[in-house]
Amino acid sequence: MKKLSWLLSICFLLQFSIQAQTYFPVKNNWLVKEPEELGINETKLAEAITFAKAHESSQNANLKIAHYESAFGREPFGYPVGPMKSRGSAAGLIIYKGYVVGQWGDPSRVDLTFSVAKSFLSTTAGLAVAVGLIKDEMDLVYPYMAPIYPFDPVRSVMNKADHLYEDDVFELFDTEHNRKIRWDDLLRQTSDWEGSLWGKPDWADRPSGETSEWRSRARNTPGSVYEYNDTRVNVLALALLNVWRKPLPVVLKEKIMDPIGASDTWRWTGYENSFVILDGQIIQSISGGSHWGGGMMLSAWDQARFGYLTLRNGNWNGTQLIDSTWIEKSRTPTSANPGYGMMNYFLNNELKEAPDAPKSAFMHIGAGTNMIYVDQENDLVIVARWIPNGDKAELVRLVLDSLSK
């Protein structure tokens, strides 16, 4: 017993020593170090930053116009229903061994981050598992669900006799197919949930195949087929609101953003029609992306803090904010798509995202492109905003090349 106690004491001291040596930035202040202080080739790093600034997205900076000029705007029911704002120019940060070694553009500017919001959403699911609101992510979702009571001011002035046979509430998982869906299926975008939410049918998001089959095709067994679909992401958001019984931005602020020292400038919104009445309160269900507007608006600094949290396996300065097993599960390949973990962890295990990066690296990615590159082998986080998707791998290569001895 004495020997075991001695070994445990040594392990604790080693862990404490490692944590004590790891730098964590305080709110509104992230220490900057010159590249040469950390053994970085300054010339090569400057080349990487020049590349990032020169390769800015060519899409219109007015994101409403950009939306309608893209395939999204031509989808059925493709009009935005959430707030959008014009974006800034290319911007980003390079965090090495915890310190800022490079930056460009205006990292303080608050912009939409599109599907990077999905990583924040899946984090709130992990928090729900950690506190026991969800027993296991492999559980079926429907036993956790209550009827959803939408907030619709028009109902108070309508002729109720004309709506006598309409339900005042709706069920998210009331079909035979939807009752088979697990939390894990929603998190990995393999649920094939059927239905319509906030005026957006599941079949209208990135439709493919014959138009005559969009609404009538056979459903895939949950977990068997991967499909990137924001209607289903919004189903997850509403389901999580149902178990938390309070707004998800409040959960995220209390459990994650405040502890990591995020700024006071980030906002996470839903749609103009995504309000429900829950426990006597009018609450907005958020969007897991900005496919139809809404979603997460935040700065590159706040993106970097979240990326740094995942780099440290959910630990921030000795406090485990996200269970390390949840980070591990988020990085576990989805059987239907080995390059994807839980949303929105894009994996590099097949070297498709960044061929010159380690297989263990991963990215939080959203349209724009918004990228948070996380590389534990090199103790590196890269935030790049408004860079074409095809150029992000080259930026990663250039930064990694600057670290070479």
Secondary structure as a PSIPRED ss2 file (coil, helix, strand):
# PSIPRED VFORMAT (PSIPRED V4.0)

   1 M C   1.000  0.000  0.000
   2 K H   0.000  1.000  0.000
   3 K H   0.000  1.000  0.000
   4 L H   0.000  1.000  0.000
   5 S H   0.000  1.000  0.000
   6 W H   0.000  1.000  0.000
   7 L H   0.000  1.000  0.000
   8 L H   0.000  1.000  0.000
   9 S H   0.000  1.000  0.000
  10 I H   0.000  1.000  0.000
  11 C H   0.000  1.000  0.000
  12 F H   0.000  1.000  0.000
  13 L H   0.000  1.000  0.000
  14 L H   0.000  1.000  0.000
  15 Q H   0.000  1.000  0.000
  16 F H   0.000  1.000  0.000
  17 S H   0.000  1.000  0.000
  18 I H   0.000  1.000  0.000
  19 Q H   0.000  1.000  0.000
  20 A H   0.000  1.000  0.000
  21 Q H   0.000  1.000  0.000
  22 T C   1.000  0.000  0.000
  23 Y C   1.000  0.000  0.000
  24 F C   1.000  0.000  0.000
  25 P C   1.000  0.000  0.000
  26 V E   0.000  0.000  1.000
  27 K C   1.000  0.000  0.000
  28 N C   1.000  0.000  0.000
  29 N E   0.000  0.000  1.000
  30 W C   1.000  0.000  0.000
  31 L C   1.000  0.000  0.000
  32 V E   0.000  0.000  1.000
  33 K C   1.000  0.000  0.000
  34 E C   1.000  0.000  0.000
  35 P H   0.000  1.000  0.000
  36 E H   0.000  1.000  0.000
  37 E H   0.000  1.000  0.000
  38 L H   0.000  1.000  0.000
  39 G C   1.000  0.000  0.000
  40 I C   1.000  0.000  0.000
  41 N C   1.000  0.000  0.000
  42 E H   0.000  1.000  0.000
  43 T H   0.000  1.000  0.000
  44 K H   0.000  1.000  0.000
  45 L H   0.000  1.000  0.000
  46 A H   0.000  1.000  0.000
  47 E H   0.000  1.000  0.000
  48 A H   0.000  1.000  0.000
  49 I H   0.000  1.000  0.000
  50 T H   0.000  1.000  0.000
  51 F H   0.000  1.000  0.000
  52 A H   0.000  1.000  0.000
  53 K H   0.000  1.000  0.000
  54 A H   0.000  1.000  0.000
  55 H C   1.000  0.000  0.000
  56 E C   1.000  0.000  0.000
  57 S C   1.000  0.000  0.000
  58 S C   1.000  0.000  0.000
  59 Q C   1.000  0.000  0.000
  60 N C   1.000  0.000  0.000
  61 A C   1.000  0.000  0.000
  62 N C   1.000  0.000  0.000
  63 L H   0.000  1.000  0.000
  64 K H   0.000  1.000  0.000
  65 I H   0.000  1.000  0.000
  66 A H   0.000  1.000  0.000
  67 H H   0.000  1.000  0.000
  68 Y H   0.000  1.000  0.000
  69 E H   0.000  1.000  0.000
  70 S C   1.000  0.000  0.000
  71 A C   1.000  0.000  0.000
  72 F H   0.000  1.000  0.000
  73 G H   0.000  1.000  0.000
  74 R H   0.000  1.000  0.000
  75 E C   1.000  0.000  0.000
  76 P C   1.000  0.000  0.000
  77 F C   1.000  0.000  0.000
  78 G C   1.000  0.000  0.000
  79 Y C   1.000  0.000  0.000
  80 P C   1.000  0.000  0.000
  81 V C   1.000  0.000  0.000
  82 G C   1.000  0.000  0.000
  83 P C   1.000  0.000  0.000
  84 M C   1.000  0.000  0.000
  85 K C   1.000  0.000  0.000
  86 S C   1.000  0.000  0.000
  87 R C   1.000  0.000  0.000
  88 G C   1.000  0.000  0.000
  89 S C   1.000  0.000  0.000
  90 A C   1.000  0.000  0.000
  91 A E   0.000  0.000  1.000
  92 G E   0.000  0.000  1.000
  93 L E   0.000  0.000  1.000
  94 I E   0.000  0.000  1.000
  95 I E   0.000  0.000  1.000
  96 Y E   0.000  0.000  1.000
  97 K C   1.000  0.000  0.000
  98 G C   1.000  0.000  0.000
  99 Y E   0.000  0.000  1.000
 100 V E   0.000  0.000  1.000
 101 V E   0.000  0.000  1.000
 102 G E   0.000  0.000  1.000
 103 Q E   0.000  0.000  1.000
 104 W E   0.000  0.000  1.000
 105 G C   1.000  0.000  0.000
 106 D C   1.000  0.000  0.000
 107 P C   1.000  0.000  0.000
 108 S C   1.000  0.000  0.000
 109 R C   1.000  0.000  0.000
 110 V C   1.000  0.000  0.000
 111 D E   0.000  0.000  1.000
 112 L E   0.000  0.000  1.000
 113 T C   1.000  0.000  0.000
 114 F H   0.000  1.000  0.000
 115 S H   0.000  1.000  0.000
 116 V H   0.000  1.000  0.000
 117 A H   0.000  1.000  0.000
 118 K H   0.000  1.000  0.000
 119 S H   0.000  1.000  0.000
 120 F H   0.000  1.000  0.000
 121 L H   0.000  1.000  0.000
 122 S H   0.000  1.000  0.000
 123 T H   0.000  1.000  0.000
 124 T H   0.000  1.000  0.000
 125 A H   0.000  1.000  0.000
 126 G H   0.000  1.000  0.000
 127 L H   0.000  1.000  0.000
 128 A H   0.000  1.000  0.000
 129 V H   0.000  1.000  0.000
 130 A H   0.000  1.000  0.000
 131 V C   1.000  0.000  0.000
 132 G C   1.000  0.000  0.000
 133 L C   1.000  0.000  0.000
 134 I C   1.000  0.000  0.000
 135 K C   1.000  0.000  0.000
 136 D C   1.000  0.000  0.000
 137 E C   1.000  0.000  0.000
 138 M C   1.000  0.000  0.000
 139 D C   1.000  0.000  0.000
 140 L E   0.000  0.000  1.000
 141 V C   1.000  0.000  0.000
 142 Y H   0.000  1.000  0.000
 143 P H   0.000  1.000  0.000
 144 Y H   0.000  1.000  0.000
 145 M C   1.000  0.000  0.000
 146 A C   1.000  0.000  0.000
 147 P C   1.000  0.000  0.000
 148 I E   0.000  0.000  1.000
 149 Y C   1.000  0.000  0.000
 150 P E   0.000  0.000  1.000
 151 F C   1.000  0.000  0.000
 152 D C   1.000  0.000  0.000
 153 P H   0.000  1.000  0.000
 154 V H   0.000  1.000  0.000
 155 R H   0.000  1.000  0.000
 156 S H   0.000  1.000  0.000
 157 V C   1.000  0.000  0.000
 158 M C   1.000  0.000  0.000
 159 N C   1.000  0.000  0.000
 160 K H   0.000  1.000  0.000
 161 A H   0.000  1.000  0.000
 162 D H   0.000  1.000  0.000
 163 H H   0.000  1.000  0.000
 164 L C   1.000  0.000  0.000
 165 Y C   1.000  0.000  0.000
 166 E C   1.000  0.000  0.000
 167 D C   1.000  0.000  0.000
 168 D C   1.000  0.000  0.000
 169 V C   1.000  0.000  0.000
 170 F E   0.000  0.000  1.000
 171 E C   1.000  0.000  0.000
 172 L C   1.000  0.000  0.000
 173 F C   1.000  0.000  0.000
 174 D C   1.000  0.000  0.000
 175 T C   1.000  0.000  0.000
 176 E C   1.000  0.000  0.000
 177 H C   1.000  0.000  0.000
 178 N H   0.000  1.000  0.000
 179 R H   0.000  1.000  0.000
 180 K H   0.000  1.000  0.000
 181 I C   1.000  0.000  0.000
 182 R E   0.000  0.000  1.000
 183 W H   0.000  1.000  0.000
 184 D H   0.000  1.000  0.000
 185 D H   0.000  1.000  0.000
 186 L H   0.000  1.000  0.000
 187 L H   0.000  1.000  0.000
 188 R C   1.000  0.000  0.000
 189 Q C   1.000  0.000  0.000
 190 T C   1.000  0.000  0.000
 191 S C   1.000  0.000  0.000
 192 D C   1.000  0.000  0.000
 193 W C   1.000  0.000  0.000
 194 E C   1.000  0.000  0.000
 195 G C   1.000  0.000  0.000
 196 S E   0.000  0.000  1.000
 197 L E   0.000  0.000  1.000
 198 W C   1.000  0.000  0.000
 199 G C   1.000  0.000  0.000
 200 K E   0.000  0.000  1.000
 201 P E   0.000  0.000  1.000
 202 D H   0.000  1.000  0.000
 203 W H   0.000  1.000  0.000
 204 A H   0.000  1.000  0.000
 205 D C   1.000  0.000  0.000
 206 R C   1.000  0.000  0.000
 207 P C   1.000  0.000  0.000
 208 S C   1.000  0.000  0.000
 209 G C   1.000  0.000  0.000
 210 E C   1.000  0.000  0.000
 211 T H   0.000  1.000  0.000
 212 S H   0.000  1.000  0.000
 213 E H   0.000  1.000  0.000
 214 W C   1.000  0.000  0.000
 215 R C   1.000  0.000  0.000
 216 S C   1.000  0.000  0.000
 217 R C   1.000  0.000  0.000
 218 A C   1.000  0.000  0.000
 219 R C   1.000  0.000  0.000
 220 N C   1.000  0.000  0.000
 221 T C   1.000  0.000  0.000
 222 P C   1.000  0.000  0.000
 223 G C   1.000  0.000  0.000
 224 S C   1.000  0.000  0.000
 225 V C   1.000  0.000  0.000
 226 Y C   1.000  0.000  0.000
 227 E C   1.000  0.000  0.000
 228 Y C   1.000  0.000  0.000
 229 N C   1.000  0.000  0.000
 230 D H   0.000  1.000  0.000
 231 T H   0.000  1.000  0.000
 232 R H   0.000  1.000  0.000
 233 V H   0.000  1.000  0.000
 234 N H   0.000  1.000  0.000
 235 V H   0.000  1.000  0.000
 236 L H   0.000  1.000  0.000
 237 A H   0.000  1.000  0.000
 238 L H   0.000  1.000  0.000
 239 A H   0.000  1.000  0.000
 240 L H   0.000  1.000  0.000
 241 L H   0.000  1.000  0.000
 242 N H   0.000  1.000  0.000
 243 V H   0.000  1.000  0.000
 244 W H   0.000  1.000  0.000
 245 R C   1.000  0.000  0.000
 246 K C   1.000  0.000  0.000
 247 P C   1.000  0.000  0.000
 248 L H   0.000  1.000  0.000
 249 P H   0.000  1.000  0.000
 250 V H   0.000  1.000  0.000
 251 V H   0.000  1.000  0.000
 252 L H   0.000  1.000  0.000
 253 K H   0.000  1.000  0.000
 254 E H   0.000  1.000  0.000
 255 K H   0.000  1.000  0.000
 256 I H   0.000  1.000  0.000
 257 M H   0.000  1.000  0.000
 258 D C   1.000  0.000  0.000
 259 P C   1.000  0.000  0.000
 260 I C   1.000  0.000  0.000
 261 G C   1.000  0.000  0.000
 262 A C   1.000  0.000  0.000
 263 S C   1.000  0.000  0.000
 264 D C   1.000  0.000  0.000
 265 T C   1.000  0.000  0.000
 266 W C   1.000  0.000  0.000
 267 R E   0.000  0.000  1.000
 268 W E   0.000  0.000  1.000
 269 T E   0.000  0.000  1.000
 270 G E   0.000  0.000  1.000
 271 Y E   0.000  0.000  1.000
 272 E E   0.000  0.000  1.000
 273 N E   0.000  0.000  1.000
 274 S E   0.000  0.000  1.000
 275 F E   0.000  0.000  1.000
 276 V E   0.000  0.000  1.000
 277 I E   0.000  0.000  1.000
 278 L E   0.000  0.000  1.000
 279 D C   1.000  0.000  0.000
 280 G C   1.000  0.000  0.000
 281 Q E   0.000  0.000  1.000
 282 I E   0.000  0.000  1.000
 283 I E   0.000  0.000  1.000
 284 Q E   0.000  0.000  1.000
 285 S E   0.000  0.000  1.000
 286 I E   0.000  0.000  1.000
 287 S C   1.000  0.000  0.000
 288 G C   1.000  0.000  0.000
 289 G C   1.000  0.000  0.000
 290 S C   1.000  0.000  0.000
 291 H C   1.000  0.000  0.000
 292 W C   1.000  0.000  0.000
 293 G C   1.000  0.000  0.000
 294 G C   1.000  0.000  0.000
 295 G E   0.000  0.000  1.000
 296 M E   0.000  0.000  1.000
 297 M E   0.000  0.000  1.000
 298 L E   0.000  0.000  1.000
 299 S C   1.000  0.000  0.000
 300 A H   0.000  1.000  0.000
 301 W H   0.000  1.000  0.000
 302 D H   0.000  1.000  0.000
 303 Q H   0.000  1.000  0.000
 304 A H   0.000  1.000  0.000
 305 R H   0.000  1.000  0.000
 306 F H   0.000  1.000  0.000
 307 G H   0.000  1.000  0.000
 308 Y H   0.000  1.000  0.000
 309 L H   0.000  1.000  0.000
 310 T H   0.000  1.000  0.000
 311 L H   0.000  1.000  0.000
 312 R C   1.000  0.000  0.000
 313 N C   1.000  0.000  0.000
 314 G C   1.000  0.000  0.000
 315 N E   0.000  0.000  1.000
 316 W E   0.000  0.000  1.000
 317 N C   1.000  0.000  0.000
 318 G C   1.000  0.000  0.000
 319 T E   0.000  0.000  1.000
 320 Q E   0.000  0.000  1.000
 321 L C   1.000  0.000  0.000
 322 I C   1.000  0.000  0.000
 323 D C   1.000  0.000  0.000
 324 S H   0.000  1.000  0.000
 325 T H   0.000  1.000  0.000
 326 W H   0.000  1.000  0.000
 327 I H   0.000  1.000  0.000
 328 E H   0.000  1.000  0.000
 329 K H   0.000  1.000  0.000
 330 S H   0.000  1.000  0.000
 331 R C   1.000  0.000  0.000
 332 T C   1.000  0.000  0.000
 333 P C   1.000  0.000  0.000
 334 T E   0.000  0.000  1.000
 335 S C   1.000  0.000  0.000
 336 A C   1.000  0.000  0.000
 337 N E   0.000  0.000  1.000
 338 P C   1.000  0.000  0.000
 339 G C   1.000  0.000  0.000
 340 Y E   0.000  0.000  1.000
 341 G C   1.000  0.000  0.000
 342 M C   1.000  0.000  0.000
 343 M C   1.000  0.000  0.000
 344 N C   1.000  0.000  0.000
 345 Y E   0.000  0.000  1.000
 346 F E   0.000  0.000  1.000
 347 L E   0.000  0.000  1.000
 348 N C   1.000  0.000  0.000
 349 N C   1.000  0.000  0.000
 350 E C   1.000  0.000  0.000
 351 L C   1.000  0.000  0.000
 352 K C   1.000  0.000  0.000
 353 E C   1.000  0.000  0.000
 354 A C   1.000  0.000  0.000
 355 P C   1.000  0.000  0.000
 356 D C   1.000  0.000  0.000
 357 A C   1.000  0.000  0.000
 358 P C   1.000  0.000  0.000
 359 K C   1.000  0.000  0.000
 360 S C   1.000  0.000  0.000
 361 A C   1.000  0.000  0.000
 362 F E   0.000  0.000  1.000
 363 M E   0.000  0.000  1.000
 364 H E   0.000  0.000  1.000
 365 I E   0.000  0.000  1.000
 366 G E   0.000  0.000  1.000
 367 A C   1.000  0.000  0.000
 368 G C   1.000  0.000  0.000
 369 T C   1.000  0.000  0.000
 370 N E   0.000  0.000  1.000
 371 M E   0.000  0.000  1.000
 372 I E   0.000  0.000  1.000
 373 Y E   0.000  0.000  1.000
 374 V E   0.000  0.000  1.000
 375 D E   0.000  0.000  1.000
 376 Q C   1.000  0.000  0.000
 377 E C   1.000  0.000  0.000
 378 N C   1.000  0.000  0.000
 379 D C   1.000  0.000  0.000
 380 L E   0.000  0.000  1.000
 381 V E   0.000  0.000  1.000
 382 I E   0.000  0.000  1.000
 383 V E   0.000  0.000  1.000
 384 A E   0.000  0.000  1.000
 385 R E   0.000  0.000  1.000
 386 W C   1.000  0.000  0.000
 387 I C   1.000  0.000  0.000
 388 P C   1.000  0.000  0.000
 389 N H   0.000  1.000  0.000
 390 G H   0.000  1.000  0.000
 391 D H   0.000  1.000  0.000
 392 K H   0.000  1.000  0.000
 393 A H   0.000  1.000  0.000
 394 E H   0.000  1.000  0.000
 395 L H   0.000  1.000  0.000
 396 V H   0.000  1.000  0.000
 397 R H   0.000  1.000  0.000
 398 L H   0.000  1.000  0.000
 399 V H   0.000  1.000  0.000
 400 L H   0.000  1.000  0.000
 401 D H   0.000  1.000  0.000
 402 S H   0.000  1.000  0.000
 403 L H   0.000  1.000  0.000
 404 S C   1.000  0.000  0.000
 405 K C   1.000  0.000  0.000
